Amino acid sequence: MVDSAAIRLAADVGGTFTDVAAFNETTGELQLGKTLTTPSRLVSGIENGVVRTSARFQAARLFLHGTTVAINTILERSGARCALLTTQGFRDIYEIGRVNRPESYNLFFKRHVPLIDRDLRFEIRERIDAQGAVLIKLDEAEVRTVVAAAVAQGVESIAILFLHSYRNPEHEQRVKEMIEREFPQLFVSASHELSQEYREFERTSTAAANAYVGPRVRHYLSEMETHLDAAGFGGTFLIVQSTGGLFDVADARRSCIRMLESGPAAGVIGTKALCDSIGMRNAIAFDMGGTTAKAGVIYNGDVLMTGSSLIGGYATGLPIQMPMIDIQEVGTGGGSIARVEVGNALRVGPESAGAQPGPVCYGLGGKEPTITDANLVLGRLGAERFLGGEMQLDIEAARRALTERIAAPLGLDPVEAAEGILRIATTKMAHVVRWVTTERGLDAADFVLVAYGGAGPLHAAMVARELQIGTVVIPRAPGHFSAYGMLVADLRRDFVNTWFTPLADASFTVMEELFAEMESRGRATVTRGQATLAGTSVRRAADMRYVGQEHAVTVDLPLELFRTQDRDGIKSRFDAVHQTRYGFSVAHEKAEIVSLRSAIVGEMRKPAFEHIAKGRPHAPPGAFRGTRPVYFAGTGFVDTPTYHRNALEAGNRIAGPALIEEHASTTVVHPGDNVEVDAFGDLIIEIERN
């Protein structure tokens, strides 16, 4: 039984598995639990995971939670029936968008599909200008008539977007107040509460998305709170935001859209903590679970952020305008389904077998072969050792499914079919890494690949080879790494203030006033009810561009630049970021500020990375678990030694081929690669150079 003196619980709910970590703040002990996600009632999966850690909710001081509820609601188009209230004349801004056509010659191209139908978008007579002055007074009678009509059509939530409300939210505030008083059952999403930036299309899309997911997320959080109360939990319940920071449930209920990349963001924060621990400056956080593969970047010691993201991809995605970790993902996970399509084309994902019915080898009713089935047939997974032996895999069922549905239609044997599935998956996962590196002007080959998630260590070496990456790091307990990332996360609030000003004319006094207002609100939020903070810190940035440009880049600005009023220092930092992103900069060109950004961080006390016992270069005899045939491209099946990871010691070196097994994951070391165990128990894999 875990000591109940001061327990910190973290739960990451994915599409296939639910991971739980229980950290004892007194003893430093970390216990882990992993169970299949229960789609019909996600709380049940969390409860099962907590039981497996031998912890109890009533013994916990903190419960930290990351969930895919918000993002899945948008991707599945399973959200609430919504209405949109907008300024007169701007009803169609949500549908017109940016008039982008990414595929100019595609006759079958389809534009983005709004989350709110046109007949539920209503115009309201009101107008505020870009300086915040009221030009047309709000027509409250029209608001009442329109909202009553929307309710009569069965809407569950309402999004409000008035022009220039980022500058003066008076009309949005009044309308929200009216709706909540007269129709308290509705979820109301006002754009100024989510985004304080210009660009009306992006702000409309963000407010609409928040309204769309709001009722479902609010119901989920209420269900979670009810369960925690029933379990005797008396501590603090915090949610992971897309920034990787934590915020309380009251904020999460209103700003549900901030939870979009909740679980994946925690993994990137865990990677940042790992980098700090082992002195690594540049790393790619690669997370492959049962449903998707995700990637984020640590560059020069900092997590790369973005001010907006397209949910659903560049071609047809919907923009969300708010600070978040720059995470890209693809529908390639262990449960991704392989199919033969028209023209004998082999396709892998994005459809997933999920937790129910799961891959064929789970024996839970799955009929279509998946990446997990392919790994099992190739010997990379041990049928008797999956999840530490808790779950027996059916290799014959996996082989039959691969034969009948993939190999036979393509004229291949099952092994060739399985290898083809992994090669396609590897290519897709390499693309997602390029999206967060190459598109930022970065070379993936200059980074270390930190791979985690239940399936990440299985595929990391293949992805690294595809990208010419020389080093792969597999952290301890990779199958629970996102849950661990929550344990090292901080409270965080991000603020943005649009402020169009030429850099040469920018007043440092005015900038300080704008930053001070944001930071005052942020400190009040992150310190609310938190008596255990180690301290607070502030991080500033600005969106900047050359005069005459349309789009800006975000430039991190150390506080020292403001203390010394170093205008040239700000310009040089902007030039450097522009050079990296676009391949050029112009030192003599004038720059302008578009928006000011401030992140206020409430620093939580964190579990430290513990050293493991030091050993000799050779793995101890107790770590060896025998050999089994494993298929590697170019060499075929090879009798491959397997090792029990928990028995390895710091300094151990293992030459590939090898399999290093643990409870929730298996690391594949390819022929020619070499792995060394570092002082913290991480596996450092050096990839053979071709």
C-alpha positions as CSV (number, residue, x, y, z in Angstrom):
1,M,0.0,0.0,0.0
2,V,1.3,3.4,-1.0
3,D,2.0,5.7,2.0
4,S,-1.1,8.0,2.3
5,A,0.8,10.9,3.9
6,A,0.9,13.2,0.8
7,I,-0.2,11.5,-2.4
8,R,-0.3,13.3,-5.8
9,L,-2.4,11.4,-8.4
10,A,-2.2,12.0,-12.2
11,A,-4.4,10.4,-14.7
12,D,-4.1,10.5,-18.5
13,V,-7.0,9.2,-20.5
14,G,-6.2,8.1,-24.0
15,G,-8.2,6.6,-26.8
16,T,-7.0,3.0,-25.9
17,F,-5.3,3.1,-22.5
18,T,-5.8,5.1,-19.3
19,D,-2.5,5.7,-17.4
20,V,-2.3,6.6,-13.7
21,A,0.7,7.7,-11.7
22,A,0.7,8.0,-7.9
23,F,3.6,10.0,-6.3
24,N,4.2,10.0,-2.6
25,E,5.6,13.4,-1.8
26,T,7.0,12.1,1.6
27,T,8.9,9.0,0.5
28,G,9.5,9.9,-3.2
29,E,7.9,6.6,-4.2
30,L,6.1,6.5,-7.6
31,Q,3.5,3.8,-8.4
32,L,2.0,3.3,-11.9
33,G,-1.2,1.8,-13.2
34,K,-2.4,1.1,-16.7
35,T,-5.8,-0.1,-17.8
36,L,-7.9,-0.2,-21.0
37,T,-9.9,3.0,-21.4
38,T,-13.7,2.6,-20.8
39,P,-15.3,4.7,-23.6
40,S,-18.8,4.5,-22.2
41,R,-17.7,5.8,-18.8
42,L,-14.2,7.2,-18.7
43,V,-14.2,7.6,-14.9
44,S,-14.3,3.8,-14.6
45,G,-10.9,3.5,-16.4
46,I,-9.4,6.1,-14.1
47,E,-10.7,4.3,-11.0
48,N,-9.3,1.0,-12.2
49,G,-5.9,2.7,-12.8
50,V,-5.8,4.2,-9.3
51,V,-6.6,0.8,-7.9
52,R,-3.6,-0.7,-9.8
53,T,-1.3,1.9,-8.1
54,S,-2.5,0.7,-4.7
55,A,-3.4,4.4,-3.9
56,R,-6.7,5.8,-2.9
57,F,-8.5,9.0,-3.8
58,Q,-9.2,9.9,-0.2
59,A,-5.5,9.8,0.5
60,A,-4.6,12.2,-2.3
61,R,-3.7,15.8,-1.9
62,L,-3.8,16.6,-5.6
63,F,-5.5,15.0,-8.5
64,L,-4.1,16.1,-11.9
65,H,-6.0,15.1,-15.1
66,G,-5.5,15.1,-18.8
67,T,-8.2,14.0,-21.2
68,T,-9.0,13.8,-24.9
69,V,-12.7,14.6,-24.4
70,A,-12.5,18.0,-26.0
71,I,-10.4,17.2,-29.1
72,N,-12.3,14.0,-29.8
73,T,-15.6,15.8,-29.6
74,I,-14.5,18.1,-32.4
75,L,-12.8,15.4,-34.5
76,E,-15.8,13.1,-34.2
77,R,-18.3,16.0,-34.7
78,S,-20.2,14.8,-31.7
79,G,-20.7,18.1,-29.9
80,A,-23.7,20.2,-28.9
81,R,-26.2,22.0,-31.1
82,C,-25.0,25.6,-31.0
83,A,-26.0,29.0,-32.0
84,L,-23.7,32.0,-32.8
85,L,-24.5,35.6,-32.1
86,T,-22.4,38.0,-34.0
87,T,-22.2,41.7,-35.1
88,Q,-24.7,42.7,-37.8
89,G,-23.2,42.1,-41.3
90,F,-20.7,39.3,-40.1
91,R,-22.9,36.3,-40.1
92,D,-20.9,34.5,-42.8
93,I,-17.4,35.3,-41.6
94,Y,-17.3,31.8,-39.9
95,E,-18.0,30.1,-43.3
96,I,-16.0,32.5,-45.5
97,G,-12.8,32.1,-43.4
98,R,-9.6,33.0,-45.1
99,V,-10.7,31.8,-48.6
100,N,-7.7,29.5,-48.6
101,R,-7.5,26.8,-51.3
102,P,-4.5,24.6,-50.4
103,E,-5.0,22.3,-53.3
104,S,-5.6,24.7,-56.3
105,Y,-6.1,22.0,-58.9
106,N,-8.1,19.5,-56.9
107,L,-11.6,19.5,-58.4
108,F,-12.9,17.6,-55.5
109,F,-11.5,19.9,-52.8
110,K,-13.9,20.7,-49.9
111,R,-13.6,23.7,-47.7
112,H,-13.8,23.6,-43.9
113,V,-17.2,22.7,-42.4
114,P,-18.3,25.0,-39.6
115,L,-19.4,23.5,-36.3
116,I,-22.5,25.8,-36.3
117,D,-25.0,25.7,-39.2
118,R,-25.9,28.9,-41.0
119,D,-29.5,28.9,-39.8
120,L,-28.2,29.0,-36.2
121,R,-26.0,32.1,-36.8
122,F,-27.8,35.3,-35.8
123,E,-26.8,38.9,-36.4
124,I,-27.2,41.5,-33.6
125,R,-27.3,45.2,-34.1
126,E,-24.3,46.6,-32.2
127,R,-20.8,47.9,-33.2
128,I,-17.6,48.8,-31.4
129,D,-14.6,50.1,-33.3
130,A,-10.9,49.0,-33.1
131,Q,-10.2,51.6,-30.4
132,G,-13.0,50.3,-28.2
133,A,-15.5,53.1,-28.7
134,V,-19.2,52.2,-29.0
135,L,-20.5,53.2,-32.4
136,I,-23.9,51.4,-32.2
137,K,-25.5,50.6,-28.9
138,L,-26.4,47.0,-28.2
139,D,-30.0,46.1,-29.1
140,E,-31.0,44.1,-26.1
141,A,-34.5,43.5,-27.3
142,E,-33.1,41.9,-30.4
143,V,-30.8,39.7,-28.3
144,R,-33.8,38.4,-26.3
145,T,-35.8,37.6,-29.4
146,V,-32.9,35.8,-31.1
147,V,-31.9,33.8,-28.1
148,A,-35.5,32.7,-27.5
149,A,-35.7,31.6,-31.2
150,A,-32.5,29.6,-30.8
151,V,-33.7,27.9,-27.7
152,A,-36.9,27.0,-29.5
153,Q,-34.7,25.2,-32.1
154,G,-33.1,23.1,-29.4
155,V,-29.7,24.7,-28.9
156,E,-27.6,23.6,-25.9
157,S,-25.0,26.4,-26.1
158,I,-24.4,29.8,-27.5
159,A,-21.2,31.4,-28.8
160,I,-20.9,35.2,-28.8
161,L,-18.6,37.0,-31.2
162,F,-18.8,40.8,-31.6
163,L,-16.4,42.7,-33.7
164,H,-13.5,44.2,-31.7
165,S,-14.6,42.7,-28.4
166,Y,-10.9,42.0,-27.7
167,R,-10.6,45.7,-27.3
168,N,-13.9,46.4,-25.5
169,P,-15.9,43.4,-24.2
170,E,-18.8,45.5,-22.9
171,H,-21.4,44.2,-25.3
172,E,-20.3,40.5,-25.1
173,Q,-20.4,40.7,-21.3
174,R,-23.9,42.2,-21.3
175,V,-25.2,39.5,-23.7
176,K,-23.7,36.7,-21.7
177,E,-25.2,38.1,-18.5
178,M,-28.6,38.3,-20.1
179,I,-28.5,34.7,-21.4
180,E,-27.2,33.2,-18.2
181,R,-29.9,34.9,-16.2
182,E,-32.8,34.0,-18.5
183,F,-31.6,30.6,-19.7
184,P,-29.3,29.2,-17.0
185,Q,-29.3,25.7,-18.7
186,L,-27.3,27.0,-21.7
187,F,-23.6,26.9,-22.0
188,V,-22.4,30.4,-23.0
189,S,-19.1,31.1,-24.7
190,A,-17.9,34.7,-25.2
191,S,-15.0,35.3,-27.4
192,H,-13.2,37.9,-25.2
193,E,-12.9,35.3,-22.5
194,L,-10.9,33.0,-24.8
195,S,-8.9,35.3,-27.1
196,Q,-7.8,38.9,-26.6
197,E,-6.4,39.1,-30.2
198,Y,-7.6,40.5,-33.4
199,R,-8.6,38.4,-36.5
200,E,-12.4,37.9,-36.3
201,F,-12.5,34.6,-38.2
202,E,-10.1,32.9,-35.8
203,R,-11.9,34.4,-32.8
204,T,-15.3,33.2,-34.2
205,S,-14.0,29.7,-34.7
206,T,-12.5,29.6,-31.2
207,A,-15.7,30.8,-29.5
208,A,-17.8,28.4,-31.6
209,A,-15.5,25.4,-30.8
210,N,-15.7,26.2,-27.1
211,A,-19.5,26.3,-27.3
212,Y,-19.5,23.1,-29.3
213,V,-17.5,21.0,-26.8
214,G,-18.7,22.9,-23.7
215,P,-21.8,20.9,-22.6
216,R,-20.0,17.5,-23.1
217,V,-16.8,18.6,-21.3
218,R,-18.9,20.2,-18.5
219,H,-20.9,17.0,-18.0
220,Y,-17.6,15.0,-18.0
221,L,-16.0,17.2,-15.4
222,S,-19.2,17.1,-13.2
223,E,-19.2,13.3,-13.5
224,M,-15.5,13.3,-12.4
225,E,-16.2,15.6,-9.5
226,T,-19.1,13.5,-8.3
227,H,-17.0,10.4,-8.4
228,L,-14.2,12.1,-6.5
229,D,-16.6,13.3,-3.8
230,A,-18.0,9.8,-3.5
231,A,-14.5,8.3,-3.2
232,G,-13.7,10.7,-0.4
233,F,-11.3,12.9,-2.3
234,G,-10.8,16.2,-0.3
235,G,-7.8,17.7,-2.2
236,T,-7.4,19.9,-5.2
237,F,-8.6,18.8,-8.7
238,L,-6.6,20.4,-11.6
239,I,-6.8,20.0,-15.3
240,V,-3.9,20.1,-17.8
241,Q,-4.2,22.8,-20.5
242,S,-2.9,22.7,-24.0
243,T,0.0,25.0,-22.8
244,G,1.1,22.1,-20.5
245,G,0.1,24.2,-17.5
246,L,-2.5,23.3,-14.9
247,F,-5.7,25.2,-14.2
248,D,-8.6,24.6,-11.8
249,V,-11.9,22.9,-12.7
250,A,-13.9,26.2,-12.4
251,D,-11.8,27.7,-15.2
252,A,-12.0,24.4,-17.2
253,R,-15.8,24.5,-17.2
254,R,-15.8,27.9,-18.8
255,S,-12.8,27.6,-21.1
256,C,-13.1,24.0,-22.2
257,I,-11.3,24.6,-25.4
258,R,-8.1,25.1,-23.4
259,M,-8.1,21.4,-22.8
260,L,-7.7,20.4,-26.5
261,E,-4.2,19.0,-26.3
262,S,-4.5,18.1,-22.6
263,G,-2.7,14.7,-22.4
264,P,-0.2,15.2,-25.2
265,A,0.9,18.6,-23.7
266,A,1.7,16.8,-20.4
267,G,4.1,14.5,-22.3
268,V,6.0,17.4,-23.8
269,I,6.3,19.0,-20.3
270,G,7.6,15.7,-19.1
271,T,10.2,15.7,-21.9
272,K,11.2,19.3,-20.9
273,A,11.8,18.1,-17.4
274,L,13.8,15.1,-18.7
275,C,15.9,17.5,-20.8
276,D,16.6,19.7,-17.9
277,S,17.6,16.7,-15.8
278,I,20.2,15.3,-18.2
279,G,21.4,18.5,-19.7
280,M,19.8,18.2,-23.2
281,R,18.9,21.4,-25.0
282,N,17.1,20.2,-28.2
283,A,14.7,17.3,-28.3
284,I,11.7,16.1,-30.2
285,A,8.9,14.7,-27.9
286,F,7.5,11.7,-29.7
287,D,4.4,10.1,-28.2
288,M,2.8,7.1,-29.8
289,G,-0.1,5.6,-28.0
290,G,-2.9,3.3,-29.0
291,T,-4.8,5.8,-31.3
292,T,-2.5,8.5,-32.4
293,A,1.2,9.6,-32.7
294,K,2.1,13.2,-31.5
295,A,5.2,15.3,-31.7
296,G,6.3,18.5,-30.0
297,V,9.7,20.3,-29.7
298,I,12.1,21.4,-27.0
299,Y,14.4,24.0,-28.6
300,N,17.3,25.7,-26.8
301,G,15.8,24.4,-23.6
302,D,12.3,25.8,-24.1
303,V,9.0,24.2,-25.2
304,L,8.0,25.6,-28.6
305,M,4.6,27.2,-28.3
306,T,2.1,28.6,-30.9
307,G,-0.7,31.1,-30.7
308,S,-3.1,29.2,-32.9
309,S,-3.7,25.7,-34.4
310,L,-5.8,24.2,-37.1
311,I,-7.8,21.3,-35.7
312,G,-8.3,18.8,-38.5
313,G,-5.3,19.8,-40.6
314,Y,-4.3,22.7,-42.9
315,A,-6.6,21.9,-45.8
316,T,-10.0,21.7,-44.0
317,G,-9.2,22.4,-40.3
318,L,-10.8,24.9,-38.1
319,P,-8.6,27.4,-36.3
320,I,-8.3,27.7,-32.6
321,Q,-6.7,31.0,-31.5
322,M,-5.1,30.6,-28.1
323,P,-1.7,29.9,-26.7
324,M,-0.8,26.2,-26.7
325,I,2.2,23.9,-27.1
326,D,2.9,23.4,-30.8
327,I,1.8,19.7,-31.1
328,Q,1.1,17.9,-34.3
329,E,-0.5,14.5,-34.5
330,V,-1.5,11.8,-36.9
331,G,-3.9,8.9,-36.6
332,T,-1.2,6.3,-36.3
333,G,-1.2,4.4,-33.0
334,G,-0.9,0.8,-31.9
335,G,-4.6,0.3,-32.6
336,S,-4.6,1.9,-36.0
337,I,-6.3,-0.4,-38.5
338,A,-4.7,-1.6,-41.7
339,R,-6.9,-2.1,-44.8
340,V,-6.5,-2.9,-48.5
341,E,-8.4,-0.3,-50.5
342,V,-9.3,0.2,-54.1
343,G,-6.4,-0.4,-56.4
344,N,-4.7,-2.8,-53.9
345,A,-3.4,0.1,-51.9
346,L,-2.4,-0.7,-48.3
347,R,-3.7,2.0,-45.9
348,V,-2.9,2.3,-42.2
349,G,-5.1,4.5,-40.0
350,P,-6.5,7.0,-39.1
351,E,-9.3,4.6,-38.0
352,S,-8.4,2.9,-34.7
353,A,-9.7,-0.2,-33.0
354,G,-9.4,1.7,-29.8
355,A,-10.0,0.0,-26.5
356,Q,-13.2,-1.7,-27.7
357,P,-12.9,-4.0,-29.6
358,G,-9.2,-3.3,-29.7
359,P,-6.6,-5.1,-31.9
360,V,-7.4,-8.6,-33.0
361,C,-4.7,-10.1,-30.7
362,Y,-6.5,-8.7,-27.6
363,G,-9.3,-11.3,-28.1
364,L,-12.0,-8.7,-27.3
365,G,-13.8,-9.0,-30.6
366,G,-11.6,-7.1,-33.0
367,K,-11.6,-8.4,-36.6
368,E,-9.4,-6.0,-38.5
369,P,-5.6,-6.2,-38.2
370,T,-3.7,-3.3,-36.5
371,I,-0.2,-2.1,-36.0
372,T,-0.1,-4.0,-32.7
373,D,-1.0,-7.2,-34.5
374,A,1.8,-6.6,-36.9
375,N,4.3,-6.1,-34.1
376,L,3.2,-9.3,-32.5
377,V,3.6,-11.3,-35.7
378,L,7.1,-9.9,-36.2
379,G,8.1,-11.0,-32.7
380,R,8.5,-7.5,-31.3
381,L,5.9,-8.1,-28.7
382,G,5.8,-11.1,-26.4
383,A,2.4,-12.7,-26.3
384,E,2.8,-13.8,-22.7
385,R,4.5,-10.6,-21.5
386,F,2.1,-7.8,-22.6
387,L,1.4,-5.5,-19.7
388,G,3.7,-7.5,-17.6
389,G,1.8,-10.7,-18.3
390,E,-1.6,-9.3,-17.2
391,M,-3.0,-9.5,-20.7
392,Q,-2.3,-12.5,-22.9
393,L,-2.2,-11.8,-26.7
394,D,-3.5,-14.2,-29.3
395,I,-0.7,-14.4,-32.0
396,E,-2.6,-17.0,-34.1
397,A,-5.6,-14.7,-34.3
398,A,-3.4,-11.8,-35.4
399,R,-1.7,-13.9,-38.0
400,R,-5.0,-15.1,-39.4
401,A,-6.4,-11.6,-39.7
402,L,-3.2,-10.3,-41.4
403,T,-3.4,-13.2,-43.8
404,E,-7.0,-12.9,-44.7
405,R,-7.4,-9.2,-44.9
406,I,-3.9,-8.0,-46.0
407,A,-1.5,-10.6,-47.2
408,A,-3.9,-12.7,-49.4
409,P,-5.4,-9.8,-51.3
410,L,-1.9,-8.4,-51.9
411,G,-0.2,-11.7,-52.7
412,L,2.1,-11.5,-49.7
413,D,2.9,-13.7,-46.8
414,P,1.8,-12.5,-43.3
415,V,5.4,-11.3,-42.4
416,E,5.7,-9.2,-45.5
417,A,2.3,-7.7,-44.8
418,A,3.2,-7.0,-41.2
419,E,6.5,-5.3,-42.3
420,G,4.6,-3.2,-44.9
421,I,2.2,-2.0,-42.2
422,L,5.1,-0.8,-40.0
423,R,6.9,0.9,-42.9
424,I,3.8,2.9,-43.8
425,A,3.2,3.8,-40.2
426,T,6.8,4.9,-39.9
427,T,6.6,7.2,-42.9
428,K,3.4,8.8,-41.5
429,M,5.0,9.3,-38.1
430,A,8.1,10.8,-39.6
431,H,5.8,13.3,-41.4
432,V,4.4,14.5,-38.1
433,V,7.9,15.1,-36.7
434,R,8.7,17.1,-39.8
435,W,5.6,19.3,-39.3
436,V,7.0,20.5,-36.0
437,T,10.6,20.9,-37.1
438,T,11.0,21.5,-40.8
439,E,8.0,23.9,-41.0
440,R,9.7,26.0,-38.3
441,G,13.0,26.1,-40.2
442,L,14.5,23.4,-38.0
443,D,16.4,20.2,-39.0
444,A,15.1,17.1,-37.2
445,A,18.5,15.5,-37.6
446,D,19.9,18.1,-35.1
447,F,17.6,16.9,-32.3
448,V,17.4,13.9,-30.0
449,L,14.2,11.9,-30.3
450,V,12.6,11.3,-26.9
451,A,10.1,8.5,-27.4
452,Y,7.3,7.4,-25.0
453,G,3.7,6.2,-25.0
454,G,3.0,2.5,-25.0
455,A,4.0,2.1,-28.6
456,G,6.7,4.8,-28.9
457,P,9.7,2.7,-27.9
458,L,8.6,0.0,-30.4
459,H,8.9,2.3,-33.3
460,A,11.4,5.0,-32.2
461,A,14.4,3.6,-34.0
462,M,12.6,3.2,-37.3
463,V,11.3,6.8,-37.1
464,A,14.8,8.0,-36.2
465,R,16.3,6.3,-39.2
466,E,13.7,7.8,-41.5
467,L,14.7,11.3,-40.2
468,Q,18.5,10.8,-39.9
469,I,18.3,11.3,-36.1
470,G,21.3,9.9,-34.4
471,T,20.1,9.5,-30.8
472,V,16.9,8.2,-29.2
473,V,16.1,8.4,-25.5
474,I,13.5,6.2,-23.9
475,P,12.6,7.6,-20.5
476,R,11.7,5.4,-17.5
477,A,8.1,4.1,-17.6
478,P,7.5,5.4,-21.1
479,G,4.0,4.0,-21.2
480,H,3.0,6.3,-18.3
481,F,5.2,9.3,-19.3
482,S,2.3,11.7,-20.0
483,A,0.9,11.0,-16.6
484,Y,4.3,11.6,-15.2
485,G,4.5,14.9,-17.1
486,M,1.4,16.0,-15.1
487,L,3.3,15.5,-11.9
488,V,6.0,18.0,-13.1
489,A,3.6,20.5,-14.6
490,D,3.0,24.0,-13.1
491,L,0.0,26.2,-12.8
492,R,-0.1,28.5,-15.7
493,R,-2.2,31.3,-17.3
494,D,-1.5,32.9,-20.6
495,F,-2.6,36.4,-21.7
496,V,-2.4,38.3,-25.0
497,N,-3.0,41.9,-25.7
498,T,-3.2,43.1,-29.4
499,W,-1.2,46.3,-29.6
500,F,-0.3,47.5,-33.1
501,T,2.8,49.7,-32.6
502,P,6.0,50.4,-34.6
503,L,8.9,49.1,-32.5
504,A,10.7,52.4,-33.0
505,D,7.8,54.2,-31.4
506,A,6.9,51.7,-28.7
507,S,6.8,53.2,-25.2
508,F,8.4,51.0,-22.6
509,T,6.3,52.7,-20.0
510,V,3.1,51.7,-21.9
511,M,4.4,48.2,-22.4
512,E,5.0,47.8,-18.7
513,E,1.5,49.0,-17.9
514,L,0.0,46.5,-20.4
515,F,2.2,43.6,-19.1
516,A,1.5,44.6,-15.5
517,E,-2.2,44.4,-16.0
518,M,-2.0,40.9,-17.5
519,E,0.5,39.7,-15.0
520,S,-1.6,40.9,-12.0
521,R,-4.6,38.9,-13.3
522,G,-2.4,35.9,-13.9
523,R,-0.8,35.9,-10.4
524,A,-4.3,36.3,-8.8
525,T,-5.4,33.2,-10.7
526,V,-2.5,30.9,-10.2
527,T,-2.2,31.6,-6.5
528,R,-5.9,31.3,-5.8
529,G,-6.2,28.5,-3.2
530,Q,-2.7,27.2,-3.8
531,A,-0.8,27.3,-0.5
532,T,1.9,24.9,-1.7
533,L,3.5,26.9,-4.6
534,A,7.2,27.1,-4.7
535,G,6.9,30.6,-6.3
536,T,5.7,32.4,-9.4
537,S,7.5,33.5,-12.5
538,V,6.7,35.5,-15.6
539,R,7.6,34.8,-19.3
540,R,7.1,37.6,-21.8
541,A,6.9,37.5,-25.6
542,A,5.6,39.6,-28.5
543,D,4.2,38.9,-31.9
544,M,6.2,40.9,-34.4
545,R,6.6,41.4,-38.1
546,Y,8.4,43.7,-40.6
547,V,6.4,46.7,-41.6
548,G,4.2,45.8,-44.6
549,Q,4.0,42.1,-43.7
550,E,0.6,40.4,-42.8
551,H,1.7,37.6,-40.6
552,A,3.8,37.8,-37.4
553,V,6.2,35.5,-35.5
554,T,6.3,35.1,-31.8
555,V,9.5,36.3,-30.1
556,D,10.4,35.3,-26.6
557,L,11.7,38.4,-24.7
558,P,13.7,38.1,-21.5
559,L,12.6,40.5,-18.7
560,E,16.1,42.0,-18.8
561,L,15.3,43.6,-22.2
562,F,12.5,45.6,-20.5
563,R,14.5,46.5,-17.4
564,T,17.2,48.0,-19.7
565,Q,14.7,49.3,-22.3
566,D,16.8,47.5,-25.0
567,R,14.9,48.3,-28.2
568,D,17.8,47.0,-30.3
569,G,17.9,43.8,-28.4
570,I,14.2,43.2,-29.1
571,K,14.8,43.8,-32.8
572,S,17.8,41.5,-33.0
573,R,15.8,38.7,-31.4
574,F,13.0,39.2,-33.8
575,D,15.5,39.1,-36.8
576,A,16.9,35.8,-35.4
577,V,13.4,34.2,-35.1
578,H,12.4,35.4,-38.6
579,Q,15.7,34.0,-40.0
580,T,15.0,30.6,-38.5
581,R,11.4,30.5,-39.6
582,Y,11.6,31.9,-43.1
583,G,15.3,31.6,-44.0
584,F,16.0,35.4,-44.2
585,S,16.0,38.5,-42.1
586,V,16.6,42.2,-42.8
587,A,18.4,44.0,-40.1
588,H,17.8,47.5,-41.5
589,E,14.0,47.0,-42.1
590,K,11.6,48.5,-39.5
591,A,9.6,46.1,-37.4
592,E,6.3,46.5,-35.6
593,I,4.7,44.9,-32.6
594,V,1.3,43.2,-33.2
595,S,0.5,41.7,-29.8
596,L,2.1,41.4,-26.4
597,R,2.1,38.0,-24.6
598,S,2.6,37.1,-21.0
599,A,2.6,33.7,-19.3
600,I,2.3,33.6,-15.5
601,V,3.6,30.4,-13.9
602,G,2.8,29.1,-10.5
603,E,5.7,26.8,-9.8
604,M,4.6,23.5,-8.1
605,R,7.0,21.3,-6.1
606,K,8.0,18.5,-8.3
607,P,9.2,14.9,-8.0
608,A,12.8,14.6,-8.8
609,F,14.3,12.1,-11.3
610,E,15.8,9.4,-9.0
611,H,19.2,7.8,-9.7
612,I,19.3,4.0,-10.2
613,A,21.9,1.6,-8.9
614,K,25.2,1.7,-10.8
615,G,26.4,-1.4,-12.6
616,R,29.0,-2.7,-15.0
617,P,29.0,-2.4,-18.8
618,H,27.4,-5.8,-19.1
619,A,23.8,-6.3,-18.1
620,P,23.4,-8.3,-14.9
621,P,22.4,-11.9,-15.4
622,G,19.0,-11.3,-13.7
623,A,18.0,-8.9,-16.5
624,F,18.3,-11.5,-19.3
625,R,14.9,-13.1,-20.2
626,G,15.9,-15.5,-23.0
627,T,15.7,-15.0,-26.8
628,R,13.0,-15.1,-29.4
629,P,12.9,-14.7,-33.2
630,V,12.3,-11.0,-34.2
631,Y,12.0,-9.8,-37.7
632,F,14.1,-6.8,-38.9
633,A,14.1,-5.4,-42.4
634,G,17.1,-6.5,-44.4
635,T,18.0,-9.3,-42.1
636,G,14.8,-11.3,-41.6
637,F,14.1,-13.2,-38.4
638,V,17.0,-13.0,-35.9
639,D,17.2,-14.8,-32.5
640,T,17.1,-11.7,-30.3
641,P,18.0,-11.5,-26.6
642,T,15.3,-9.9,-24.4
643,Y,16.0,-8.0,-21.1
644,H,13.8,-7.0,-18.2
645,R,14.3,-3.2,-18.0
646,N,13.7,-2.9,-14.2
647,A,16.7,-5.2,-13.6
648,L,19.1,-3.1,-15.7
649,E,21.6,-0.8,-13.9
650,A,23.3,2.5,-14.8
651,G,26.2,2.0,-17.1
652,N,24.9,-1.2,-18.7
653,R,25.5,-1.4,-22.5
654,I,23.6,-3.6,-24.9
655,A,24.3,-4.1,-28.6
656,G,21.4,-4.6,-31.0
657,P,19.5,-6.5,-31.9
658,A,17.7,-6.6,-28.5
659,L,14.3,-6.2,-26.9
660,I,14.1,-4.4,-23.5
661,E,10.7,-5.2,-21.9
662,E,8.8,-3.5,-19.1
663,H,5.3,-3.5,-17.8
664,A,3.7,-1.1,-20.4
665,S,6.1,-1.0,-23.3
666,T,8.9,-2.7,-25.2
667,T,12.0,-1.0,-26.6
668,V,13.2,-2.4,-29.9
669,V,17.0,-2.1,-30.5
670,H,17.8,-2.7,-34.1
671,P,20.9,-4.5,-35.4
672,G,23.8,-2.1,-35.5
673,D,22.3,0.2,-32.8
674,N,23.7,0.4,-29.3
675,V,22.0,1.3,-26.0
676,E,23.4,2.5,-22.7
677,V,21.5,3.0,-19.5
678,D,22.1,6.4,-17.9
679,A,22.2,7.3,-14.3
680,F,18.4,7.9,-14.1
681,G,17.5,4.7,-15.9
682,D,16.8,6.2,-19.3
683,L,17.8,4.2,-22.3
684,I,20.1,6.1,-24.6
685,I,20.1,4.5,-28.1
686,E,22.8,5.4,-30.6
687,I,21.4,4.8,-34.1
688,E,23.7,3.2,-36.6
689,R,24.7,5.7,-39.3
690,N,24.3,4.4,-42.9
